[in-house]
Amino acid sequence: MGATTVYRCPQCGYVTDEIDEGPGLFSPVAYKAFVCQDCLRVVCKQTDDNWNLREDDHECNYCHGTNLVPWEDDRCPRCHSEMQWECVGLWD
C-alpha cells in the first residue's frame, strides 16, 4: 500500500504537490520521490522493480529537466531544512 503525502518547509515556505510513495497492494506499480536538480522541486515518479527511475521516464514533471536524484532525507531541496509532512491519503 502506498501513501499520498504533502511536504512543507517551515523555513522557506516551499510546499510539494501531493507525492505518491510506495508500492501498490494489488498492482506492480511503485512510486518514489525524486528531486529535480534543475528546478529544485520534489517530483513523484513511477519506478522499476529496484526502485530506480524507469528508463522511459527521466524527465521532471515541471521543468522537463533530466537531472533527477532520489529524495532520501526529506530535507527541503531549496534551503535544506527538515520538512514537515502530512499524509493526505492511502492508495492500493
N, C-alpha and C positions, 0 to 999 in steps of 0.2 A: 504494500500500500504506500502511496506517495502522499506528500503534504504540499499544500499551497501556502506560501509564506510571503509576507511583505517585510522588508527590512528598512529601518530608518536610522539615519546617523544623527545623534544628538549634538554633535559638534558643528557640522557644516550644513545640515538640513537635507542632504541627499536622501531620496526615497526611491526604492526599487519599484518596478511594476510587480505584479504577482509572479512569484517564482515557483514553478513546479519542481519538486525534487523527489527522487526515489524511483523504485520500480513499481509497475502496475501489478496488482494482485492476480488478475486474470489475463494479463497481457505481457508480452515480452518487451514492451516499450519501457524505457527508463530515461529519466531526465536528471540533469545536473546543472548547477550554476557555474558560469564562467565569467571572467572579467575581460572586457574589450580594452586592450592596452592603448587603443587609438582614441576612443571617446570616454573612457573611464566609467562605463556603465556595466552593471551586472546583467547578464543575459541568460536565459534558460535555453538549453539545447538538448535535443534527443541524443542519446549516447549509444555506443555499441555494447557488446556483452562485457567488455573490460572497462566500462565507464569512461571511455575516450570519445572525443568528438567523432561523429560519423564522417566517413570520407566525403560524402556528398553534401555536407553542411558545415563549413568552416567560416561562415560569414556572420558578422554582427547584425542583430535584428534592427539596429538603429542607424549606424553609420556605414554599414556594409564592409567594414574593415575585416581583415582576416587574422588579426593579431589577438587571438583569444587564448587565455590561460585559465586553468581550473581555479575556482574561487574556494580556497581551502580554509581560510581563517575567520570568515565573517567580519572582516575589517572593511571599512569604507574604502572603495577604490580611489576616492578623491583625496581624503585627508588622513586615512589610515587609522581613524578612531574605531573603537569597537562599536558595532551597530547593534541596535535593539531589534528584535524580531517579534512578529505576531503571526501565529498560524491562523489563516483565514479559511481553511478547508482541507479536506482529505479526499483522495480520489483512488480509484482502482485501476 
